[in-house]
Structures are given as C-alpha cells and as structure tokens.
Amino acid sequence: MRKSVSPDYAEVKQTVVLEDSEVMGDINLPGDLCLFGKISGNIIAKGKVEVKSGAVVTGNISCGELEIEGLVEGNVETCFLIIEENAVLKGDVQTGKLLVRAVKYDMKRLRLVRK
C-alpha cells in the first residue's frame, strides 16, 4: 500500500549528533537538531534544536524552538525557549516565549519579543 503525500507536505528532517561526536564549525539546518555531543560553532536551524543533558554548545543558536538540558555558552535567538532543570545557559537571549524549569542560569540580557 502506497501512501499519498500532498504537495504541501514538508517533511521535517532531524539531524542527530551523538554523544561521542564533536563538531567544529557552524551548522545550518533546514529542519531539527537533536544534540547529545558537542558543537563548537554557531547553529542555525529552521526547526527545533534540543541540547540534551551532557551536550555542549559553544556558539550562538538561532532556531524556531530551543530546548536546553545541557550547556549553551552563546547568544540565543528563538521563538520559544525551554530551559530544563539542569540546564546551563550563558549568553544573551531573545525569544517570544520562555519556560524556565532550571535552578541556575546566567542570562546577561533577556529580550522578549512578539514573534
């Protein structure tokens, strides 16, 4: 049985960086990113970026939605930001919506904007 796909349907692609992987350089993605490893560079994604527990980003992140459980050292620009319980965020933040579950976070500057 074949599935029919409408021409409007845009398949969301997810990139996964495993915990034993380290990326040096900028990443530009058309979809989502699920990070378990380390990225030293800027991340631009049209979809959702998940920085899992133990993951590290040293660089700026620009995406549609960002969920942080690990460490992010850099500026963040997103429509929706979720900072989980054990997350560490160091940098300026610009977001439309913010959900904070963390005990510790170090935002130099927070700017809430209508997106």
Backbone hydrogen bonds, N-H to C=O, Kabsch-Sander energy under -0.5 kcal/mol:
donor,donor_aa,acceptor,acceptor_aa,energy
9,Y,6,S,-1.2
11,E,9,Y,-0.7
13,K,11,E,-0.5
15,T,32,D,-2.5
17,V,34,C,-2.3
18,L,16,V,-0.6
21,S,18,L,-2.1
23,V,38,K,-2.9
25,G,23,V,-0.6
25,G,40,S,-2.7
27,I,42,N,-2.9
29,L,44,I,-3.3
32,D,13,K,-2.9
33,L,48,K,-2.7
34,C,15,T,-3.0
35,L,33,L,-0.5
35,L,50,E,-3.2
36,F,17,V,-3.1
36,F,34,C,-0.5
37,G,17,V,-1.0
38,K,21,S,-2.1
39,I,56,V,-2.5
40,S,23,V,-3.0
41,G,39,I,-0.7
41,G,58,T,-1.1
43,I,60,N,-3.0
44,I,27,I,-2.6
45,A,62,S,-2.5
46,K,29,L,-1.4
47,G,31,G,-2.1
49,V,65,E,-2.8
50,E,33,L,-2.9
51,V,49,V,-0.5
51,V,67,E,-3.0
52,K,35,L,-2.5
52,K,50,E,-0.8
55,A,52,K,-2.3
56,V,37,G,-2.0
57,V,71,L,-2.3
58,T,39,I,-2.7
59,G,57,V,-0.6
59,G,73,E,-1.4
61,I,75,N,-2.6
62,S,43,I,-2.7
63,C,77,E,-2.0
64,G,47,G,-1.8
65,E,47,G,-1.4
66,L,80,F,-2.7
67,E,49,V,-2.6
68,I,82,I,-2.9
69,E,51,V,-3.4
69,E,67,E,-0.5
70,G,51,V,-1.4
71,L,55,A,-2.6
72,V,88,V,-2.7
73,E,57,V,-3.0
74,G,72,V,-0.6
74,G,90,K,-1.9
76,V,92,D,-2.9
77,E,61,I,-2.6
78,T,94,Q,-2.5
79,C,63,C,-0.6
79,C,64,G,-1.1
80,F,64,G,-1.0
81,L,97,K,-2.4
82,I,66,L,-2.9
83,I,99,L,-2.9
84,E,68,I,-2.9
84,E,82,I,-0.7
87,A,84,E,-1.6
88,V,70,G,-2.7
90,K,72,V,-2.8
91,G,89,L,-0.5
91,G,106,D,-1.3
93,V,109,R,-3.3
94,Q,76,V,-2.4
95,T,111,R,-2.1
96,G,78,T,-0.6
96,G,79,C,-0.6
97,K,79,C,-1.4
99,L,81,L,-2.5
101,R,83,I,-3.7
101,R,99,L,-0.5
102,A,83,I,-0.8
103,V,85,E,-1.4
106,D,89,L,-2.2
107,M,105,Y,-0.5
108,K,91,G,-0.8
108,K,106,D,-0.6
111,R,93,V,-2.7
113,V,95,T,-2.5
113,V,111,R,-0.6
115,K,113,V,-0.6
